Amino acid sequence: MRDPSELLERNRDWADRVVGDDAGFFQRLAGQQAPRFLWIGCADSRVPANVIAGLDPGEVFVHRNVANVFSHTDLNALTVLEYAVSVLEVEHVIVCGHYGCGGVGAALDQRGHGLIDNWLRHIKDVAAKYDDVLSLLPAAERADRLAEFNAIEQTRNVCYTSIVQEAWARGKALTVRAWIYGLDDGRLRDLDFVVRGPDELDPAYRLALGPSAADR
């Protein structure tokens, strides 16, 4: 595809197919946004949240950036989280990394990448934290293991936000979890970090730091 106008044609074809299957779909969608899930994922074009999770438009609220980072100083991410939890009242927050992540690979390659190096600092900090594990792995496996650690750490960051902590304090049923996606097989994998309240945070974190999801 070389001409963006083809996207308009594809959109018309898609919209016609949807209406053909469900005449009232877009009217219902326009009337209310009520997703149960907030997805915090990587901006990689190969990892579209609703497609790989098998969800329709309107079923998942999405925030994406390079390497699915969730920083406590990122007002964009915090605003999305606040809106999802407090206004949309999502029930589940999913932080999803992926194997073969370019941002994670760049954080390990010891080269300069310009402006993005400031963003990659978040991932480099995760790499430094787990250097004792990563340094023992073959180079070919290091980035994928770091992608797992990064997803876990960013999920932990979500749990420690005032937004999530206050939601739990109000008694809101909110689950936060870490997943990872395989580009080579299209499968989502659970990283065993599932938190439903502040008392579960530390035990879940210890469990998640066990064997690699790729080895389970």
C-alpha positions as CSV (number, residue, x, y, z in Angstrom):
1,M,0.0,0.0,0.0
2,R,1.6,3.3,-1.1
3,D,-1.3,5.7,-1.2
4,P,-3.0,6.6,2.2
5,S,-6.3,7.1,0.3
6,E,-6.5,3.3,0.1
7,L,-7.1,3.5,3.9
8,L,-10.3,5.4,3.2
9,E,-11.5,2.8,0.8
10,R,-10.6,0.0,3.3
11,N,-12.5,1.9,6.0
12,R,-15.6,2.1,3.9
13,D,-15.4,-1.6,3.2
14,W,-14.9,-2.4,6.9
15,A,-17.8,-0.1,8.0
16,D,-20.1,-1.7,5.4
17,R,-19.2,-5.2,6.6
18,V,-19.8,-4.3,10.2
19,V,-23.2,-2.7,9.4
20,G,-24.1,-5.8,7.3
21,D,-23.5,-8.0,10.3
22,D,-25.0,-5.7,12.9
23,A,-27.0,-2.7,11.7
24,G,-27.1,-0.9,15.0
25,F,-23.4,-1.4,15.9
26,F,-22.2,2.2,15.3
27,Q,-25.3,3.8,16.8
28,R,-24.7,1.8,20.0
29,L,-21.0,2.6,20.0
30,A,-21.6,6.3,19.5
31,G,-24.0,6.4,22.4
32,Q,-21.7,5.1,25.1
33,Q,-18.1,4.1,25.7
34,A,-18.0,1.4,28.4
35,P,-14.9,-0.7,28.1
36,R,-14.0,-3.1,30.9
37,F,-10.3,-3.0,30.1
38,L,-7.5,-0.4,30.0
39,W,-4.6,-1.6,27.9
40,I,-1.2,0.0,28.4
41,G,1.0,-1.3,25.6
42,C,3.8,-0.7,23.1
43,A,3.3,1.6,20.1
44,D,4.7,-1.0,17.8
45,S,2.5,-1.4,14.8
46,R,2.5,-5.1,15.1
47,V,0.8,-5.1,18.5
48,P,-2.7,-3.6,18.1
49,A,-4.5,-4.2,21.4
50,N,-8.0,-4.9,20.2
51,V,-6.9,-7.1,17.3
52,I,-4.6,-9.4,19.3
53,A,-7.1,-9.7,22.2
54,G,-10.0,-10.4,19.8
55,L,-12.0,-7.4,21.0
56,D,-14.3,-5.1,19.0
57,P,-14.1,-1.2,19.0
58,G,-15.4,0.1,22.3
59,E,-14.3,-2.9,24.4
60,V,-10.8,-1.7,25.3
61,F,-9.4,1.7,26.3
62,V,-5.8,2.0,25.1
63,H,-2.6,3.9,26.0
64,R,0.5,3.1,23.9
65,N,4.0,4.4,23.8
66,V,7.5,3.1,23.0
67,A,8.1,-0.1,25.1
68,N,4.9,0.2,27.2
69,V,6.5,2.5,29.8
70,F,4.4,3.8,32.7
71,S,6.3,6.6,34.4
72,H,4.9,8.5,37.4
73,T,6.0,11.8,35.7
74,D,4.1,11.1,32.5
75,L,1.0,13.2,32.6
76,N,-0.4,11.7,29.4
77,A,-0.3,8.1,30.9
78,L,-1.6,9.3,34.3
79,T,-4.5,11.2,32.6
80,V,-5.4,8.1,30.6
81,L,-5.3,6.0,33.8
82,E,-7.4,8.5,35.8
83,Y,-10.0,8.7,33.1
84,A,-10.2,4.9,32.7
85,V,-10.5,4.2,36.4
86,S,-12.5,7.1,37.6
87,V,-14.8,7.9,34.6
88,L,-15.0,4.8,32.5
89,E,-14.8,2.6,35.6
90,V,-12.7,-0.1,33.9
91,E,-12.4,-3.3,35.9
92,H,-9.0,-4.4,34.6
93,V,-5.7,-2.7,33.8
94,I,-3.4,-4.7,31.5
95,V,0.2,-3.7,30.9
96,C,1.4,-5.7,27.9
97,G,5.0,-5.9,26.6
98,H,6.1,-7.9,23.7
99,Y,9.0,-10.0,22.6
100,G,11.1,-8.5,19.9
101,C,10.5,-5.0,21.2
102,G,12.7,-2.4,19.4
103,G,12.7,0.0,22.4
104,V,13.9,-2.8,24.8
105,G,16.5,-3.8,22.3
106,A,17.7,-0.2,21.9
107,A,18.0,0.1,25.7
108,L,20.6,-2.8,25.6
109,D,22.6,-2.1,22.5
110,Q,25.1,0.5,24.1
111,R,24.5,2.9,21.2
112,G,23.2,6.5,21.1
113,H,19.7,7.0,19.6
114,G,19.2,10.7,20.0
115,L,16.1,12.1,21.8
116,I,14.6,8.7,22.5
117,D,17.5,7.9,24.8
118,N,15.8,10.0,27.4
119,W,12.7,7.8,27.2
120,L,14.8,4.6,27.1
121,R,16.4,5.6,30.4
122,H,13.3,4.1,32.1
123,I,14.0,0.7,30.5
124,K,17.8,1.0,31.1
125,D,17.0,1.4,34.8
126,V,15.0,-1.8,34.7
127,A,18.0,-3.5,33.0
128,A,20.4,-2.3,35.6
129,K,18.1,-3.6,38.4
130,Y,18.1,-7.1,36.9
131,D,21.6,-7.1,35.6
132,D,22.5,-10.1,37.7
133,V,19.9,-12.2,35.8
134,L,20.3,-10.7,32.4
135,S,24.1,-10.9,32.3
136,L,23.9,-14.7,32.7
137,L,21.7,-15.1,29.6
138,P,22.8,-15.5,26.0
139,A,22.6,-12.3,24.1
140,A,19.8,-13.6,21.9
141,E,17.6,-14.1,25.0
142,R,18.5,-11.0,27.0
143,A,16.1,-8.5,25.3
144,D,13.1,-10.8,25.6
145,R,13.8,-11.4,29.3
146,L,14.2,-7.7,29.8
147,A,10.8,-7.2,28.0
148,E,9.2,-9.4,30.6
149,F,10.9,-7.6,33.5
150,N,10.0,-4.2,32.0
151,A,6.3,-5.2,31.7
152,I,6.3,-6.3,35.3
153,E,8.0,-3.1,36.6
154,Q,5.7,-0.9,34.6
155,T,2.7,-2.8,36.0
156,R,4.1,-2.3,39.5
157,N,4.4,1.5,38.7
158,V,0.7,1.5,37.8
159,C,-0.2,-0.2,41.1
160,Y,1.7,2.5,43.1
161,T,0.0,5.5,41.5
162,S,-2.3,7.5,43.7
163,I,-5.1,6.8,41.2
164,V,-5.0,3.0,41.7
165,Q,-4.2,3.2,45.4
166,E,-7.2,5.5,46.0
167,A,-9.5,3.3,43.9
168,W,-8.6,0.3,46.1
169,A,-9.0,2.4,49.2
170,R,-12.6,3.2,48.0
171,G,-13.2,-0.5,47.7
172,K,-13.3,-0.4,43.9
173,A,-12.9,-3.8,42.2
174,L,-9.9,-3.2,40.1
175,T,-7.3,-5.7,38.9
176,V,-3.9,-4.8,37.5
177,R,-1.9,-7.4,35.6
178,A,1.2,-7.9,33.4
179,W,1.2,-9.8,30.1
180,I,3.5,-10.2,27.2
181,Y,2.9,-10.9,23.5
182,G,4.8,-13.1,21.1
183,L,5.3,-11.6,17.6
184,D,6.3,-15.0,16.3
185,D,3.3,-16.9,17.4
186,G,0.6,-14.3,18.1
187,R,0.1,-15.6,21.7
188,L,-0.4,-13.5,24.8
189,R,1.3,-14.9,27.9
190,D,0.5,-14.2,31.6
191,L,3.5,-13.0,33.6
192,D,1.9,-14.1,36.8
193,F,1.7,-10.5,38.2
194,V,-2.0,-10.0,39.1
195,V,-2.9,-7.5,41.8
196,R,-6.4,-6.8,43.2
197,G,-5.4,-4.7,46.1
198,P,-2.5,-3.3,48.0
199,D,-2.0,-6.4,50.2
200,E,-1.5,-8.5,47.1
201,L,1.2,-6.3,45.5
202,D,4.4,-7.6,47.1
203,P,3.4,-11.4,46.9
204,A,2.4,-11.0,43.3
205,Y,5.6,-9.2,42.5
206,R,7.7,-11.9,44.0
207,L,5.8,-14.6,42.1
208,A,6.2,-12.7,38.8
209,L,10.0,-12.6,39.1
210,G,10.1,-16.4,38.8
211,P,10.8,-18.3,35.6
212,S,10.5,-16.6,32.2
213,A,7.0,-16.9,30.7
214,A,8.7,-18.3,27.6
215,D,9.9,-21.3,29.6
216,R,6.5,-22.2,31.1
